[in-house]
């Protein structure tokens, strides 16, 4: 009798322990999430020297995989199977939320600087990125960042600081004598987000510093954003660069079995003579991108359902160069038609 009771007690303890263990496991979903985006387009351009030309291309075929190994620890890997026909490895990082709203992240990812450059292909409002998003500081590096993310808390702000390799992400084996430093702070006030950030990096022999300010207003069917960046080079080795991006988007909901939204977009962006910071054979910084301004207008129609999106968009871009500057192929007036599928 005593043995029977003892066995029952031991069995109950074991069952209780197994149930607790199972409950803990159920709280964590180890199954990774897989998402991606495909952007296929046609574009035609009226180049000054070469006349009209056109092409089809797969602008992006991007895949990302992410998940959790613990409620406060997650991972993320992303690559482009086709970026204009070339495969590119983009991100690989692990992140730990060591205190509520405090996180540390290590690996390869985008440097915490700027706003427009953080928009992903599945969330672009325009077929082509702004000059700020593409040329000024479009930077992924290997390193670490830490920050406080309290957008929904009592102090509605995000602030993060990072230190990264300056060497190219194509070679993680380079011993560093200098680093890239970045800091970014964003405040959320009702329907407005105000962001300020700074980055300092050394692509070759010259240290480059960039300051960024951005204001985003999101209300009802409207999104309006203005961003400005100022870049300067150590030793005044190249004249200072200014770049700006101002755009507005109006989205109209539709009641249709095929499409459920239509949007209208307009953008004005530009930059002064710009150097990427790499020296030529004589050790001199040269202008990789001439001063220019651009007006973009477009419209998009599509369907969004949870994380799924399918859309068709048309953009027209009008470029303005300084007198005497001839646009190179790919940087002149153009018409674009694009299909984007995000899943």
N, C-alpha and C positions, 0 to 999 in steps of 0.2 A: 504493500500500500504506500509506504513511504517512498519507495523507489518510483512508483507510478506518479506520485505528486511531484517529486523532484524532476522527473523527466518532463512533465508538463510545464513546469516553471522554466526549465532550461530551453524547451522548445519555444515557449512564448517569448523569452528574451531573444532568441535567435531570429524569430519571425519579426519581432519589433526592430531588431538591428537591421535586418534585410530591408524592411519597409522604409526605414529612415534613409538607408543608403540609396534605395531606389528613388525616394523622393528628392534627394539631393541631385541625383543624375537627371531627373525629369526637369529640374529647374534650368539646366543647361542644354541647349540644343546644339549638338556638335556638328550637325549637318551644315556645310558651308552654303552661303547664298551666292548664286552666279547671276551676274547682270552684264549687260553689254549694250552697245549702240552701233548701228551701221548707217553711214552717210554716203549716199551715192549721188553724184551730181553731173550736170553739164554746165559748161561756162563758155561764153564767147567774149572776145576782147577786141577792141579797136586800138591796136598799138600804133603809135605815131610812125615808127620806122617800118614795121613789118606788115601793116595793114590788118585786116580782120583775120582772126584765127579762133578755133574752138577745140574743145576736148571733153571727153568723158573721163571720170576718175572715181575711184573709191577713196573718199577723203579720210574716212576712218572706218575700221572694223575693230572696235575696242571691246575687250573682255576684262571683267574684274571678278575676283573671287574673295569673299570675306566671311568671317565667322568669329565665334567666341570659343575659347577654351576654358573660360571661367566668367562669371557674371561681370567682372570688372576688367577682364583682359581679352582683347580681340586682335585680329590680324587682317591684313589686306594685301592683295597682289593684283597688279593691273598691267596689261600690255596691249599694244596695238598690233593686231595680226596684219593690218594694212594701213599705213599712213602714207597715202599717195603711192602705194605699191611697195612700201618698205616696212619691215617688221621692226617694232621698237619696244624695248622693255621700259616701263614707266615707273611703277611704284612697287615697293615691297616693305611693309613696316609692321611693327607690333606696338600696341598701345596699352598702357596700364592706367586705370583710374584709381590712384592710390588713396585719394580722399574724395568726398563728394564734390564734384565739379572741378577737381584738380586732376590733370592728366600729364603723363610723360610718354613721348612717342619716339621711337628710334628706327632707323632704316633709310630707305630712299623714298623721298616724297617732295612735294612742292614746298619751297621756302615760304614761310609766313610773311608775305609781302604783297600788297596790292589787292584789288578786288576783281577786276574784270578777268585777270589771268586765271582766277580760280574757277571760272565757269567751265563746265565740262561739255563735250560735244553734244550730249543729249539734252543740254539746257541752253544752247546758244539761241539768241534772238536773231542773229544775222549769220549768213553763210560763212563769211570771212570774219576772223577776229579783228578787234581794234588794233591800232598800232601799239597802244600801251600793252595789250594782252599778248601780242605776238613778238614785238621787238625789244621793248624797253627792259623788262625783267621777267622773262618767261623762263623760270629757272626751277629745275628739280636738282636736288643734291643729296648726298649721303651724309647723315648726321643725326642730331637729336634736338627735340624741342619740348618745352614744358609750358603749361599754361593753366589759366583759370577760365572756365567756360560757364558763365552765369547768366546767359541770355534770358532764361526764364526765372531767375532767382530774384532776391531782394535787391541785389546790385546788378542791374541789367547790362553787363559788360563782358566781353571776351578779351583776354590779354594773353599773348604768347611770345616766347623768346626762343630763338634757335641758334645753334652753332653747327656749321656744316663744312665738309671738304670743299676746297675751291677747285680741286682737280675735276676733270670731266667724269660724269657718271659712267662712261664707258670703261673706266679703269679705276677700280677701288683699291688698287695695290700701291698707289703713289703715297709716299711719306710727305706729310704736310709741314710747310714752314709758315703758312698763313692760312686763315680760315675765312669763311663767309659768316657774317653775323646779321641777324634779322630780328626785328621786334614789331609787333602789330597789336593795336588796340582798337576795339569796336564798341561803340555805345549804342544801345537800342532805346529810342525814345518814341513811344507810340508807334506811328507808321513810318518812322525815319530811323535809318542806321547811319551813324557817322563813324568813319574809319580813318585812322592815321597809322602809317607804318614807315619803317626805315630799314634799308639794307646796305651793307658794305661788303664788297667782294673784290677779288683780284684774279681776273681771268687769265692774265699772263704776267706782265711786269708792272702794270699800273693799277693801283687800287681805285675802284669806282664806287661812288656813294649815290644813293637815290632816296628821295623822300616822296611820299605819296599821301594824298588826301582824297577822300571820296565821301559823297553823300548820296544815299539811296532812299527814295520815297516810294512806298508801295501802299496803294489804297484802292479798294474795290477792283476796278478793271484796269487800273493804271500802274505802270512801273516807270519811274523816271530816275535816271542816275547820271551824276557828273563826277568825273575823276580827273585829277591832275597830278603829273609827276615831274619832278625836277632832278636832273642827273648832273653830277659834276665829277671831274677827274683829278686825281692827286697831281700836284705840281702844275696845274693848269695846262696839262699836256693836250687837252682838246677843249674847245669851247663848250660851255654849259648847254644842256639839252632840255627843252621843255616839250611835254607831250600832254594831250588832253583827249578825253572821250566823253561825249554828251549824247545820250539817247533817250528815247521815250517809246513805250509799247502800250498799245490799247488792245485789250482782248475782249472779244464779243462772244458770249456763249450762244450756241446754236442748238436747236431741238431737232435733231436729225438722227436717223438710225445709223448713218455712216460716219458723219463728222459731228463733233460737239463743241468746236470752237473755231473762231477766225480772229486773227490778230493783224494789226497794222503797225509797222515799225519805221522809225526814222532815226538817223544817227549823223552826228558831225564829229569827226575826229581828225587829229593831225599831230605832227611832230616837226621839230626843227632838225637841222643836219645832225645825224646820229652816228656815233661810233660804238661798236659792240664791246670795245675795250681790248681787242687783240691788236698787237703790233705787226706792222709789215716787215719786210726784210731789212729795212733801214731802222727799225725800232721806233717807228713813228705811228701814232694813231691816225687812221684815216676815216672818212665818212663812209660807212657801209650802206647807209640809207639816206638819201637826200631829203631835204625839207619838202613837206607836202601836206596837203589838206584833202579831205575826202567827205563827200556827202553820200549817204546810203539810204535808200528807201526800199521798202519791201512789204510783202504780205504773206501770211501763213495760214493754212487751213489744215485741220487734222482732228484726231481723236485722242483723248487721254482717258485711261481707265486705271486707277490706282498707280502702279509703277510702270504701266505699259503706255507707250506713246507712239503714234504714227502721224507724220505730218509731211505736207508738201509746201515748199516755200519758193518764192521768186524774189530776187534782189537785183537792184540796179545800183552800180557804184560810179560816181563821177569824181575824178581826181583833179587836183589843182597843184601845179608845180611852179616854182619860181621861174622867172624869165631866163631862157637859155638852157634849161634842164630838160633833157629828153627822157621820157619814161622807158624803163626796160620792160621786156615782155613779162607779163604777169602782174604788172603794177600800173595798169592804165584802165580807162573806162571799160566796164564789163557788165554783162548780164549773166545771172546765175539762176539755175533751177535745180532744186535739191529735194531728195526724199530722205527723211530720217526715220529710222525705226529704233526705238529704245525699249529694252525689256529688262 
